[in-house]
């Protein structure tokens, strides 16, 4: 008998997003075709995620046309051959969510988002944070993704 994946709580799904090295953000191009890419996201609370980028490019173009996005993350993926069952399988922790992207204009919120990103991905370099902010804040785009429904998590033990 195969072990089915189990649906998990929204809180558990948020932890998957927190542990994933990147989150795939999927959006729609102006011609209606899909566009997805892995991004370094950070979460500020149960509904809001942030990422930073340059102020031009395909993802910016997509989000201006249609701000609805899908998030997908995997924080554990372990392929396995189960000899006793002669079965190939994969154990995983995954999460998905739907949200709406918005460009952050407020200076303090931009700094908060960048601080959260730096604390998550490069915490030992925080002594350089203020200098980097003074040098590049005005040319850095911050996007906030606000979830429109609770995230869904799945796990196959």
PyMOL commands that set and color helices and strands:
alter all, ss='L'
color gray80, all
select helices_A, chain A and resi 10-19+58-65+83-85+107-121+123-139
alter helices_A, ss='H'
color red, helices_A
select strands_A, chain A and resi 6-8+23-28+34-39+42-43+48-53+68-82+87-103+141-147+152-156
alter strands_A, ss='S'
color yellow, strands_A
deselect
rebuild
show_as cartoon
